[in-house]
Amino acid sequence: MAILRAQDVHQLSEVELQEQMEKLRMELVQHYGKVSAGGATENPGHIGELRRTIARLMTEKNRRRTA
Protein backbone atom coordinates (compact mmCIF):
# COMPACT_ATOMS: atom_id res chain seq x y z
CA MET A 1 0.00 0.00 0.00
CA ALA A 2 1.26 3.43 -0.87
CA ILE A 3 2.01 5.84 1.93
CA LEU A 4 -0.20 8.93 1.77
CA ARG A 5 1.13 12.39 2.47
CA ALA A 6 -0.92 15.19 4.05
CA GLN A 7 -1.62 16.80 0.68
CA ASP A 8 -2.99 13.50 -0.65
CA VAL A 9 -5.12 12.95 2.46
CA HIS A 10 -6.80 16.37 2.08
CA GLN A 11 -8.03 15.38 -1.38
CA LEU A 12 -9.75 12.16 -0.29
CA SER A 13 -13.50 11.94 0.18
CA GLU A 14 -15.02 10.66 3.44
CA VAL A 15 -15.58 7.18 2.00
CA GLU A 16 -12.06 6.97 0.55
CA LEU A 17 -10.65 8.17 3.85
CA GLN A 18 -12.40 5.37 5.73
CA GLU A 19 -11.41 2.73 3.15
CA GLN A 20 -7.75 3.74 3.24
CA MET A 21 -7.74 3.66 7.03
CA GLU A 22 -9.20 0.15 7.09
CA LYS A 23 -6.69 -1.13 4.51
CA LEU A 24 -3.74 0.37 6.36
CA ARG A 25 -4.91 -0.99 9.71
CA MET A 26 -5.23 -4.49 8.24
CA GLU A 27 -1.73 -4.23 6.77
CA LEU A 28 -0.38 -3.08 10.14
CA VAL A 29 -2.05 -6.01 11.91
CA GLN A 30 -0.45 -8.38 9.42
CA HIS A 31 3.00 -6.89 10.09
CA TYR A 32 2.48 -7.12 13.85
CA GLY A 33 1.33 -10.72 13.42
CA LYS A 34 4.56 -11.60 11.64
CA VAL A 35 6.66 -10.01 14.35
CA SER A 36 4.74 -11.62 17.21
CA ALA A 37 5.06 -15.04 15.55
CA GLY A 38 8.82 -14.69 15.74
CA GLY A 39 9.39 -13.63 12.16
CA ALA A 40 10.89 -10.45 10.84
CA THR A 41 9.34 -8.03 8.41
CA GLU A 42 11.13 -7.25 5.18
CA ASN A 43 11.21 -3.55 6.03
CA PRO A 44 10.88 -2.67 9.73
CA GLY A 45 10.59 1.03 8.91
CA HIS A 46 7.38 0.34 7.04
CA ILE A 47 5.55 -0.25 10.33
CA GLY A 48 6.37 3.30 11.43
CA GLU A 49 5.26 4.69 8.09
CA LEU A 50 1.96 2.84 8.37
CA ARG A 51 1.37 4.21 11.86
CA ARG A 52 2.14 7.77 10.75
CA THR A 53 -0.16 7.49 7.73
CA ILE A 54 -2.99 6.16 9.89
CA ALA A 55 -2.42 9.13 12.22
CA ARG A 56 -2.64 11.51 9.24
CA LEU A 57 -5.94 9.94 8.19
CA MET A 58 -7.34 10.16 11.71
CA THR A 59 -6.24 13.78 12.03
CA GLU A 60 -7.98 14.70 8.78
CA LYS A 61 -11.12 12.82 9.84
CA ASN A 62 -11.23 14.71 13.16
CA ARG A 63 -10.52 18.03 11.42
CA ARG A 64 -13.47 17.51 9.09
CA ARG A 65 -15.75 16.47 11.94
CA THR A 66 -15.07 19.64 13.96
CA ALA A 67 -15.11 22.02 10.99
Contact map, one row per residue, 1 for C-alpha under 8 A:
1110000000000000000000010000000000000000000000000000000000000000000
1111000000000000000000000000000000000000000000000000000000000000000
1111100000000000000000000000000000000000000000001100100000000000000
0111110110000000000000000000000000000000000000000000100000000000000
0011111110000000000000000000000000000000000000000000100100000000000
0001111111000000000000000000000000000000000000000000000100000000000
0000111111100000000000000000000000000000000000000000000000000000000
0001111111110000000000000000000000000000000000000000000000000000000
0001111111110000100000000000000000000000000000000000000110010000000
0000011111110000000000000000000000000000000000000000000000010000000
0000001111111000000000000000000000000000000000000000000000000000000
0000000111111101100000000000000000000000000000000000000000000000000
0000000000111111100000000000000000000000000000000000000000000000000
0000000000011111110000000000000000000000000000000000000000001000000
0000000000001111111000000000000000000000000000000000000000000000000
0000000000011111111100000000000000000000000000000000000000000000000
0000000010011111111110000000000000000000000000000000000010001000000
0000000000000111111111000000000000000000000000000000000000000000000
0000000000000011111111100000000000000000000000000000000000000000000
0000000000000001111111110000000000000000000000000000000000000000000
0000000000000000111111111000000000000000000000000000010010000000000
0000000000000000011111111100000000000000000000000000000000000000000
0000000000000000001111111110000000000000000000000000000000000000000
1000000000000000000111111111000000000000000000000100010000000000000
0000000000000000000011111111100000000000000000000100010000000000000
0000000000000000000001111111110000000000000000000000000000000000000
0000000000000000000000111111111000000000000000000000000000000000000
0000000000000000000000011111111100000000000000100110000000000000000
0000000000000000000000001111111110000000000000000000000000000000000
0000000000000000000000000111111111000000000000000000000000000000000
0000000000000000000000000011111111100000100000100000000000000000000
0000000000000000000000000001111111110000000000000000000000000000000
0000000000000000000000000000111111111000000000000000000000000000000
0000000000000000000000000000011111111111100000000000000000000000000
0000000000000000000000000000001111111111100000000000000000000000000
0000000000000000000000000000000111111110000000000000000000000000000
0000000000000000000000000000000011111110000000000000000000000000000
0000000000000000000000000000000001111111000000000000000000000000000
0000000000000000000000000000000001111111100000000000000000000000000
0000000000000000000000000000000001100111110100000000000000000000000
0000000000000000000000000000001001100011111100000000000000000000000
0000000000000000000000000000000000000001111100000000000000000000000
0000000000000000000000000000000000000000111111100000000000000000000
0000000000000000000000000000000000000001111111110000000000000000000
0000000000000000000000000000000000000000001111111000000000000000000
0000000000000000000000000000000000000000001111111100000000000000000
0000000000000000000000000001001000000000001111111110000000000000000
0000000000000000000000000000000000000000000111111111000000000000000
0010000000000000000000000000000000000000000011111111100000000000000
0010000000000000000000011001000000000000000001111111110000000000000
0000000000000000000000000001000000000000000000111111111000000000000
0000000000000000000000000000000000000000000000011111111100000000000
0011100000000000000000000000000000000000000000001111111110000000000
0000000000000000000010011000000000000000000000000111111111000000000
0000000000000000000000000000000000000000000000000011111111100000000
0000110010000000000000000000000000000000000000000001111111110000000
0000000010000000100010000000000000000000000000000000111111111000000
0000000000000000000000000000000000000000000000000000011111111100000
0000000000000000000000000000000000000000000000000000001111111110000
0000000011000000000000000000000000000000000000000000000111111111000
0000000000000100100000000000000000000000000000000000000011111111100
0000000000000000000000000000000000000000000000000000000001111111110
0000000000000000000000000000000000000000000000000000000000111111111
0000000000000000000000000000000000000000000000000000000000011111111
0000000000000000000000000000000000000000000000000000000000001111111
0000000000000000000000000000000000000000000000000000000000000111111
0000000000000000000000000000000000000000000000000000000000000011111
